[in-house]
Structures are given as structure tokens and as C-alpha cells.
Amino acid sequence: MSAWEDLTTSELAIAQQSKKEAAQAELTPEEKAASRITEPQIKKYWREKERARKVPRVHQQDLSVHEKVLREFDTSGQYGPCIGNARIKRWKRAHRLGLKPPIEVLAVLLKEGRDNTKAQRAHVDELLGSRFVET
């Protein structure tokens, strides 16, 4: 039994999208710029996002800064739909459309790895595609 057989249709689609994006031979100029972004810069970006909020976020204490950045991107509707799309594909689409997605999101995605299906899948997509196991 292969790893692909255990995936839902949505998980499989995102895994295939991620694999296709990872197969690109050359980095785009945006990816080159994002790869130069450091961890302190990503943390500064997140602190500024938090400072702009009127109320602190709840239920995110146990999440890494990377996961917080990605989840915030997932819930930002101005960059297009997140369900059924790999995060890196969504970021690139938004960039092509001139929607100015944060370069820090691309930096996090590159640091997490292009072929990391979990990092490429929107949290909302995970929630909608969850499987319940009866005990």
C-alpha cells in the first residue's frame, strides 16, 4: 500500500500541485528574494501583524510563527480561494494577479519545503477534509 492510497482526494490534489511546483528547475525572482528573508524578519513581520490587531488572537499559543503566518494567509480572502489549492500555488497566483501577497508567506513556504504536503495545505482545507474515526 503506497502513501498516496491513504490520502483523501483533496490531499492528493494538493500533494500533486506541490510536487509540480517543486519540480521547477529554476527559482523565480520572487523565490530568490523570499529565500533571503531570515527568521528574525519573519518574526518581525508577525509582530507587526499582531500589533495591528485590536484584540490578541486566541487558541494560537501552541503554534509556531510559521504556522501562524500561514494560517493568517489562509484566512485572507483577498488572495483568492484557499480550499483545494497548494499554498505556494495560491501565493504565485495572487502575485501574478497583482494582489501583492506578503513575501514573508512565500519565505515560510520555501523554508517549510515545497514538497511538504502538510505545509502546503491550508488549515481550513484540513478541517473540511478531516476524517472521523469511531472508537
N, C-alpha and C positions, 0 to 999 in steps of 0.2 A: 504494500500500500504506500503510495507516494504522499508527500506532504501536500501536494495540490488537491488530493482527494478529500482532505479534511476541511477545505475552505468552502465558505458559502460563495454564491455567485458574485456578490459584491466584493468579498475579499479577493476572489480570483481575478476579477476585473482590475482592481487596484494593484494587485501584485503584477499583473501583466503590463499595466501602464507604467509602473515603477521600473520594471525590467527594461521596457522600451526606452524610457528616459535615461536609465543608467548605461544603455548601450551606446549612447552618443560618444563619438570618439573625442571630440574637442569640446572644451568648456566655452560657453558663451561669454561675452564681456561682462554680463551681469553676474554669472557664476564666478568669474575671476575676481570681481570686486567683492562678492559675498564671501569668498574663501579667505579674503584678507581681514575680515571682521573678526575681532578677538572676543573671547568670553567676557572680559570686562565691558566691552562695548555693547554686547547683547544684554548684560545685566543693567547697564546704564539705560538702554532703550526701555527695558521693562520697568525700571524705577520711574522713568518719566511717564510711562503709560499709567502706572499706579498713582502717581502724584496728580494726574489729570482727573482721576475719578473722584466723585463726591463721597462715595462710601467704599470702604475696603471690600475686596472680594471675599466671599465665604467659601468654605469647603475646598480651598486650594492650598492649604498649608503643607500638605504632604507631596505636592507636585514639584518637579524640578522647574527651573526657569525656562528650560527648553519647552517642556510640555505646556507651561502657561502661555508662552508666546504662540505656540502652535494652536492651542485651543482658542485663543483670542482671535487668531486669523480665521479659524473655522467658523466663528460666530459673526464675522464681519461680512455682512451681505453685499457690501459694495464691490467685492471682488468676484462675485458670481457664485453659483451653486457649489457646495462642498460635498454633497452626497454623491457617491459613485465616482468621484474624481480623486486621483492621487494628488496630494497637497502640492507637490512640485509642478505637476501639470496645471493645476489651478493657478499657482503663482505665475507661471510663464504665460498662461492665457490672459490673466489680468494685466500683466506687463505689456503684452502685445496690443491689448486694447487701450493702453494708456491710462490705466486705473491706478497706477503708482503703488503697487503693493510694497510693503516695507522690505527693504533689502535684508533686514535682520532675520526675517522669516526664512528667506532663502538661505541665509548663512546657517541657521539652525538645521534646516533640512539637509544641507550638504554635510554638516558636522555629524548628524544622525546617520547618514549614509543613504545613498539613492536607492539601494536595494533593500532597505529596512522597511518591510511592508507595514509594520506597526506604526512607525513614524510617518509613513506616507498616507495613512488612513485617518480621515477626520474622526474625532471623538464622537461626534453626532452620528456618523456612519456606523461606528461600533455599537452605539446604543440601539440604533434602529435594526441592526442585523444581529443582535445578540441571540444566543441560543439558551433556552432554559433547560436545565437538566433536572428531572424528577429524581428524588431520592427515596 
